[in-house]
Amino acid sequence: MRRDDIRHENRILIRARLRRRNERYRSIFRFSLALIMATMISTVTLSLRAFALAEDSSAPSHKCYTSYTVQSGDTLSSIASNYITDEYPSSDRYIAEVVSINHLLSASQIDEGQTIILPYYTSDSSN
Protein backbone atom coordinates (compact mmCIF):
# COMPACT_ATOMS: atom_id res chain seq x y z
CA MET A 1 0.00 0.00 0.00
CA ARG A 2 1.09 3.48 -0.63
CA ARG A 3 1.68 6.05 2.06
CA ASP A 4 -1.11 8.29 0.75
CA ASP A 5 -3.58 5.42 0.96
CA ILE A 6 -2.49 4.65 4.52
CA ARG A 7 -2.84 8.30 5.53
CA HIS A 8 -6.26 8.46 3.92
CA GLU A 9 -7.41 5.35 5.82
CA ASN A 10 -5.99 6.74 9.07
CA ARG A 11 -7.90 9.99 8.54
CA ILE A 12 -11.10 8.03 7.93
CA LEU A 13 -10.53 5.99 11.12
CA ILE A 14 -9.72 9.10 13.14
CA ARG A 15 -12.86 10.86 11.86
CA ALA A 16 -14.96 7.80 12.71
CA ARG A 17 -13.50 7.71 16.25
CA LEU A 18 -14.12 11.42 16.66
CA ARG A 19 -17.70 11.03 15.44
CA ARG A 20 -18.36 8.19 17.95
CA ARG A 21 -16.75 10.19 20.76
CA ASN A 22 -18.82 13.27 19.89
CA GLU A 23 -22.00 11.16 19.79
CA ARG A 24 -21.17 9.76 23.25
CA TYR A 25 -20.60 13.28 24.57
CA ARG A 26 -23.90 14.42 23.06
CA SER A 27 -25.70 11.46 24.65
CA ILE A 28 -24.14 12.21 28.02
CA PHE A 29 -25.03 15.90 27.61
CA ARG A 30 -28.67 15.09 26.73
CA PHE A 31 -28.97 12.71 29.67
CA SER A 32 -27.45 15.28 32.05
CA LEU A 33 -29.73 17.99 30.73
CA ALA A 34 -32.80 15.76 31.15
CA LEU A 35 -31.73 14.91 34.70
CA ILE A 36 -31.21 18.57 35.57
CA MET A 37 -34.61 19.50 34.12
CA ALA A 38 -36.35 16.71 36.04
CA THR A 39 -34.64 17.82 39.25
CA MET A 40 -35.66 21.43 38.68
CA ILE A 41 -39.28 20.50 37.97
CA SER A 42 -39.42 18.31 41.08
CA THR A 43 -37.90 21.04 43.21
CA VAL A 44 -40.34 23.67 41.98
CA THR A 45 -43.31 21.33 42.41
CA LEU A 46 -42.32 20.36 45.95
CA SER A 47 -41.62 23.98 46.85
CA LEU A 48 -45.02 25.10 45.62
CA ARG A 49 -46.69 22.25 47.50
CA ALA A 50 -44.83 23.11 50.70
CA PHE A 51 -45.75 26.77 50.26
CA ALA A 52 -49.43 25.87 49.81
CA LEU A 53 -49.40 23.65 52.88
CA ALA A 54 -47.66 26.33 54.93
CA GLU A 55 -50.25 28.86 53.82
CA ASP A 56 -53.12 26.54 54.80
CA SER A 57 -51.65 25.76 58.20
CA SER A 58 -51.06 29.41 59.12
CA ALA A 59 -54.50 29.61 60.76
CA PRO A 60 -55.41 26.15 62.02
CA SER A 61 -59.13 25.53 62.29
CA HIS A 62 -60.80 23.73 65.13
CA LYS A 63 -64.18 22.11 64.76
CA CYS A 64 -66.64 23.24 67.38
CA TYR A 65 -70.30 22.67 68.11
CA THR A 66 -73.01 24.92 69.42
CA SER A 67 -76.63 24.37 70.32
CA TYR A 68 -79.38 26.30 68.60
CA THR A 69 -83.06 26.53 69.43
CA VAL A 70 -85.18 26.50 66.29
CA GLN A 71 -87.30 29.63 65.90
CA SER A 72 -90.59 30.01 64.04
CA GLY A 73 -89.98 30.04 60.27
CA ASP A 74 -86.45 28.58 60.52
CA THR A 75 -85.28 26.06 57.97
CA LEU A 76 -81.99 24.23 57.91
CA SER A 77 -81.05 26.33 54.87
CA SER A 78 -81.62 29.60 56.73
CA ILE A 79 -79.77 28.29 59.79
CA ALA A 80 -76.91 27.04 57.58
CA SER A 81 -76.50 30.48 55.99
CA ASN A 82 -75.74 31.90 59.46
CA TYR A 83 -73.44 29.15 60.77
CA ILE A 84 -71.65 27.68 57.75
CA THR A 85 -67.88 28.34 57.48
CA ASP A 86 -65.46 28.22 54.54
CA GLU A 87 -64.37 24.67 55.41
CA TYR A 88 -67.63 23.36 53.97
CA PRO A 89 -67.68 23.12 50.15
CA SER A 90 -71.44 23.78 49.98
CA SER A 91 -74.47 24.42 52.13
CA ASP A 92 -75.80 20.99 51.11
CA ARG A 93 -72.79 19.33 52.75
CA TYR A 94 -73.25 21.44 55.87
CA ILE A 95 -76.97 20.59 56.08
CA ALA A 96 -76.18 16.89 55.56
CA GLU A 97 -73.80 17.02 58.52
CA VAL A 98 -76.39 18.79 60.69
CA VAL A 99 -78.99 16.14 59.76
CA SER A 100 -76.49 13.39 60.64
CA ILE A 101 -75.35 14.92 63.94
CA ASN A 102 -78.92 15.44 65.12
CA HIS A 103 -80.17 12.05 63.85
CA LEU A 104 -82.86 13.72 61.74
CA LEU A 105 -84.67 11.72 59.08
CA SER A 106 -84.63 14.65 56.64
CA ALA A 107 -83.64 18.30 56.38
CA SER A 108 -87.27 19.36 56.84
CA GLN A 109 -87.68 17.54 60.16
CA ILE A 110 -87.14 20.47 62.53
CA ASP A 111 -89.77 22.05 64.73
CA GLU A 112 -90.03 25.37 66.53
CA GLY A 113 -88.51 25.12 70.03
CA GLN A 114 -86.38 22.09 69.13
CA THR A 115 -82.72 22.33 70.10
CA ILE A 116 -80.24 21.14 67.50
CA ILE A 117 -76.45 20.88 67.43
CA LEU A 118 -74.61 22.92 64.77
CA PRO A 119 -70.98 22.43 63.76
CA TYR A 120 -68.66 25.30 62.84
CA TYR A 121 -64.93 25.92 62.50
CA THR A 122 -62.86 28.55 64.25
CA SER A 123 -59.18 29.41 64.49
CA ASP A 124 -59.64 30.30 68.15
CA SER A 125 -58.58 27.21 70.15
CA SER A 126 -60.41 28.37 73.31
CA ASN A 127 -63.86 27.55 71.85
Protein Blocks (a to p, Z undefined) as FASTA:
>chain_A
ZZklmmmmmmmmmmmmmmmmmmmmmmmmmmmmmmmmmmmmmmmmmmmmmmmmmmmmmmcc
ddddddddddehiafklmmmmmpcfklmbfklmmmmmmmmnopabfklccehiacddddd
dfbfkZZ
